């Protein structure tokens, strides 16, 4: 006979997966939806399928970390698993109510760490590795995209101008839409690889559904799909419209870099946040673009070699915004890209790619949600006889 506690455990895991679907769908497909490359319904369907695929492959490594490396698997009694998952779901629900893509992995690890600290069973070496990667991953994402934004983005856009689909879709627009959706699927795969463990890791630690991975991945995948089709609509608006107004090429860069970082970390069993990496990619790309107005030598020496091209009424170079605003009939010649230091500061800013106010709101919720999860978990396991 199935116990009520087991039913509660499955229900809470489904609740966590539901909130993961609401959060991660916006991160994976926000740029695609924002550029009208795919509908919200289409994004939800793709999110469901590719998240399942990611969880069933490299996601197994993360499930093992969450279910037995941070704290020993014998700590995950059914009651403890239910409590941990409840804290994760509660923190994620708060984040989703604010319409912000949450740091799901940080929230889940926080809850498990609260259990480990309260019971004295936490493996600090494993936690140290995880936290180290939490610091390294967003910094890496920022600087990779900053370098791309400063040195490569204008040249890539001059050669590969991609447009959002219009009323009369051109071949270039169809190619752009297909690319941004394909990379969104890659991000969904990365999200599944990292986040499926956040929903079912504690249950797997207690082996409440048996020793096979499939039941756990299936439970999480279905729940993620439900969230993708429902509450994800708000986070899709946040990422697709409020946080950033990305040209398609910029969206592709952000998605490839962030998904690659998370997939790589999942391969080595590190639970990491796709939301954090993706947003730091956006910020880095915008910052890199903004720095094109100044040469490094000029900034260091506080000296200007000469007036920028076009400042005396001459034929100045084509700015990044001028390229992005082209009608797609023909990409500018590569040598038309303005050199670094020749960009007009009034026409190219970091805000072209991200909204600082929205970004600040996202970062605040990243700090708040794992803090709520860890503190609640610690207090319950420290003062109530659950374990």
C-alpha positions in Angstrom: 0.0 0.0 0.0 1.3 3.4 -1.0 1.9 5.6 2.1 0.5 9.1 2.3 4.0 10.4 2.9 5.2 8.9 -0.4 2.3 10.6 -2.2 3.3 13.8 -0.5 6.9 13.3 -1.6 5.9 12.8 -5.2 3.5 15.7 -5.1 6.1 18.1 -3.7 8.7 16.9 -6.3 6.1 17.6 -8.9 5.5 21.1 -7.4 9.2 21.8 -7.6 9.4 20.6 -11.2 6.4 22.7 -12.0 8.2 25.8 -10.7 11.4 24.8 -12.5 9.4 24.7 -15.8 8.0 28.2 -15.0 11.5 29.6 -14.4 13.7 27.8 -16.9 11.4 28.1 -19.9 11.8 31.9 -19.8 15.6 31.6 -19.7 15.7 29.1 -22.6 13.1 30.5 -24.9 12.7 34.2 -23.8 14.9 35.5 -26.7 13.1 33.3 -29.2 9.7 34.4 -27.9 10.8 38.0 -27.7 12.0 38.0 -31.3 8.7 36.3 -32.5 10.6 33.2 -33.6 8.4 30.9 -31.7 5.1 31.1 -29.8 4.8 30.6 -26.0 3.0 27.3 -26.6 5.7 26.1 -29.0 8.4 27.1 -26.5 6.6 25.1 -23.8 6.4 22.0 -25.9 10.1 22.2 -26.9 11.1 22.9 -23.3 9.3 19.8 -22.1 10.9 17.5 -24.7 14.5 18.7 -24.5 14.5 19.1 -20.7 13.5 15.4 -20.5 16.4 14.5 -22.9 18.9 16.5 -20.8 17.8 15.0 -17.6 17.9 11.4 -19.0 21.5 11.9 -20.2 24.1 14.1 -18.5 21.5 15.0 -15.9 22.1 11.7 -14.2 25.5 13.0 -12.9 23.8 15.9 -11.2 21.1 13.7 -9.7 23.8 11.6 -8.0 25.5 14.8 -6.6 22.2 16.1 -5.2 21.1 12.7 -3.9 24.2 11.6 -2.1 27.3 13.7 -2.4 26.4 16.9 -0.6 25.0 14.9 2.3 25.0 11.1 2.5 22.1 9.4 0.9 21.0 7.9 4.2 20.0 11.4 5.3 17.3 11.5 2.8 14.5 9.7 4.6 11.1 10.2 3.0 10.2 12.8 5.5 13.5 14.7 5.0 13.1 14.5 1.3 9.6 16.0 1.4 10.8 18.8 3.7 13.8 19.7 1.4 11.7 19.7 -1.7 9.0 21.8 0.0 11.6 24.5 0.8 12.9 24.5 -2.7 9.4 24.8 -4.2 8.4 27.6 -1.8 11.4 29.7 -2.7 10.9 29.1 -6.4 7.2 30.0 -6.1 8.2 33.3 -4.6 10.5 34.0 -7.5 8.0 33.0 -10.1 5.3 35.2 -8.5 7.7 38.1 -9.1 8.1 37.0 -12.7 11.9 36.4 -12.4 13.7 33.3 -13.6 15.1 31.8 -10.4 18.4 30.2 -9.6 16.9 26.8 -9.2 20.2 24.9 -8.5 21.3 27.4 -5.9 17.9 27.1 -4.2 18.0 23.3 -4.2 21.6 23.1 -3.0 20.8 25.6 -0.3 18.0 23.4 1.1 20.2 20.3 1.1 23.0 22.3 2.7 20.6 23.4 5.4 19.9 19.8 6.1 23.6 18.9 6.2 24.5 21.7 8.5 21.7 21.0 10.9 22.6 17.3 11.1 26.4 17.7 10.9 26.5 15.5 7.8 27.4 18.0 5.1 30.5 17.3 2.9 32.2 20.7 2.9 34.7 19.6 0.2 31.8 18.9 -2.2 30.1 22.2 -1.2 33.3 24.0 -1.7 33.6 22.7 -5.3 30.0 23.6 -6.0 30.3 27.1 -4.7 33.6 27.7 -6.5 31.9 26.8 -9.8 29.0 29.1 -8.9 31.5 31.9 -8.8 33.6 30.8 -11.8 30.7 30.1 -14.1 29.0 33.6 -14.2 32.4 35.3 -14.3 33.4 33.1 -17.2 30.1 33.8 -19.0 30.5 37.5 -18.5 34.0 37.7 -19.9 33.5 35.4 -22.8 30.6 37.5 -24.0 32.3 40.8 -23.1 35.2 39.9 -25.4 32.7 38.8 -28.1 30.8 42.1 -27.6 33.9 44.3 -27.9 35.9 42.5 -30.6 33.7 40.2 -32.6 30.0 41.2 -32.4 30.0 44.0 -35.0 32.0 41.9 -37.5 29.7 38.9 -37.0 26.7 41.1 -37.4 28.1 42.7 -40.5 28.5 39.3 -42.1 25.5 37.5 -40.6 22.7 40.0 -40.2 19.7 38.0 -39.0 16.2 39.5 -38.8 13.1 38.6 -36.7 10.2 37.2 -38.8 8.0 39.8 -40.4 4.7 39.8 -42.1 6.4 38.7 -45.4 9.0 36.3 -44.1 12.3 36.3 -46.0 14.8 33.5 -46.3 17.1 35.4 -43.9 14.3 35.8 -41.4 13.5 32.1 -41.6 17.1 31.2 -41.0 17.4 33.5 -38.1 14.2 32.2 -36.5 15.3 28.5 -37.0 18.7 29.2 -35.4 17.4 31.0 -32.3 14.8 28.3 -31.7 17.4 25.5 -32.2 19.7 27.2 -29.7 16.8 27.6 -27.4 16.3 23.8 -27.6 20.0 23.4 -26.6 19.4 25.6 -23.6 16.3 23.5 -22.7 18.6 20.5 -22.8 21.1 22.2 -20.6 18.3 23.2 -18.2 17.1 19.7 -18.0 20.6 18.3 -17.4 21.0 20.7 -14.5 17.5 21.2 -13.1 15.9 17.7 -13.2 18.1 16.8 -10.2 16.7 19.8 -8.3 13.2 18.3 -8.3 14.0 14.7 -7.7 17.5 14.5 -6.2 16.4 14.0 -2.6 13.9 11.4 -3.7 16.6 9.6 -5.6 18.9 9.8 -2.5 16.3 7.9 -0.5 15.5 5.6 -3.5 11.8 6.1 -2.7 10.9 5.1 -6.4 13.5 2.4 -6.8 17.1 2.4 -8.0 16.4 3.2 -11.7 16.8 6.8 -12.9 13.9 6.7 -15.3 11.0 7.1 -12.9 12.7 10.2 -11.3 13.5 11.8 -14.6 10.0 11.1 -15.9 8.4 12.6 -12.8 10.5 15.8 -13.1 10.0 16.0 -16.9 6.2 15.9 -16.7 6.1 18.5 -14.0 8.5 20.8 -15.8 6.2 20.5 -18.9 3.2 21.5 -16.9 5.1 24.6 -15.5 6.3 25.4 -19.0 2.7 25.5 -20.3 1.3 27.6 -17.5 3.3 29.9 -15.2 6.3 30.2 -17.7 4.3 32.7 -19.7 5.2 35.4 -17.2 8.9 34.6 -17.1 8.9 34.5 -20.9 7.7 38.1 -20.9 10.4 39.1 -18.3 13.3 37.6 -20.3 11.9 38.2 -23.7 10.8 41.8 -23.3 11.7 43.4 -19.9 15.3 42.1 -19.3 16.6 42.4 -22.8 15.7 43.4 -26.3 18.2 41.2 -28.1 18.9 41.1 -31.8 18.8 37.5 -33.0 22.5 37.2 -33.4 23.1 38.4 -29.9 20.5 35.9 -28.6 22.3 33.1 -30.3 25.6 34.1 -28.7 24.1 34.3 -25.2 22.4 31.0 -25.6 25.3 29.1 -27.0 27.7 30.3 -24.3 25.4 29.9 -21.3 24.1 26.5 -22.4 27.6 25.2 -23.1 28.8 26.3 -19.6 25.9 24.5 -17.9 26.1 21.4 -20.0 29.8 21.1 -19.2 29.2 21.5 -15.5 26.4 19.0 -15.6 28.8 16.5 -17.2 31.0 16.7 -14.1 28.0 16.6 -11.7 28.0 20.2 -10.7 24.5 21.7 -10.2 24.7 25.2 -11.6 22.3 27.9 -12.6 21.4 28.5 -16.3 19.6 31.7 -15.2 22.7 33.2 -13.7 25.0 32.2 -16.6 22.5 33.4 -19.3 22.0 36.8 -17.7 25.7 37.4 -17.1 26.2 36.6 -20.8 23.6 39.3 -21.7 25.3 41.8 -19.3 28.8 40.9 -20.6 27.8 41.3 -24.2 26.1 44.6 -23.6 29.1 45.9 -21.6 31.5 44.7 -24.2 29.6 46.6 -26.9 29.6 49.7 -24.8 33.4 49.6 -24.4 33.9 49.9 -28.1 33.8 53.6 -27.8 37.2 53.7 -26.1 40.5 52.1 -27.0 42.3 50.3 -24.2 45.4 52.3 -24.7 43.4 55.6 -24.6 41.6 54.6 -21.4 44.8 53.6 -19.7 46.8 56.7 -20.7 43.8 59.1 -20.6 45.0 60.4 -24.0 43.3 60.6 -27.3 45.3 60.0 -30.4 43.0 62.0 -32.6 39.3 62.9 -33.2 37.0 60.0 -34.0 36.2 59.4 -37.7 33.2 61.4 -38.7 33.4 63.9 -35.9 34.4 66.7 -38.3 31.5 65.8 -40.7 33.4 63.2 -42.6 32.2 59.7 -43.6 32.3 58.0 -40.2 32.2 54.2 -39.8 28.9 52.3 -39.5 28.0 51.8 -35.8 26.7 48.6 -34.3 23.2 50.0 -34.0 23.2 51.1 -37.6 24.0 47.6 -38.6 21.4 46.1 -36.2 18.8 48.5 -37.6 19.4 47.4 -41.2 16.4 46.2 -43.3 18.1 42.8 -44.0 18.2 43.4 -47.7 21.9 43.1 -47.7 24.5 42.9 -44.9 27.0 45.7 -44.7 30.5 45.0 -46.0 32.8 43.8 -43.2 35.2 46.7 -43.7 32.3 49.1 -42.9 32.3 48.2 -39.2 33.6 51.1 -37.1 36.9 50.5 -35.4 37.2 50.4 -31.6 37.4 54.0 -30.4 35.5 55.3 -33.4 32.0 54.4 -32.1 29.7 57.2 -31.1 29.1 57.0 -27.3 25.6 58.3 -27.8 24.6 55.6 -30.2 26.0 52.5 -28.5 25.5 51.7 -24.8 25.2 48.6 -22.6 21.5 49.3 -22.3 21.1 48.4 -25.9 21.2 44.8 -24.7 20.0 44.7 -21.2 17.9 46.8 -18.8 19.9 47.5 -15.6 16.8 47.9 -13.5 15.4 44.6 -14.5 18.8 43.0 -14.1 19.1 44.3 -10.5 15.7 42.8 -9.7 16.8 39.4 -11.1 20.1 39.5 -9.0 18.1 40.4 -5.9 15.8 37.4 -6.3 18.9 35.1 -7.0 20.2 36.0 -3.6 16.8 35.9 -1.8 15.5 32.5 -3.0 18.4 30.3 -2.0 18.7 32.2 1.3 15.1 31.5 2.1 15.5 27.9 1.2 18.7 27.3 3.2 17.5 29.1 6.3 14.1 27.4 6.4 15.8 24.0 5.9 18.3 24.6 8.6 15.7 25.7 11.2 13.4 22.8 10.5 16.0 20.1 10.6 17.8 21.7 13.6 14.8 22.0 15.8 12.2 19.5 14.6 12.7 15.7 14.8 12.4 15.0 11.1 15.7 13.2 10.6 
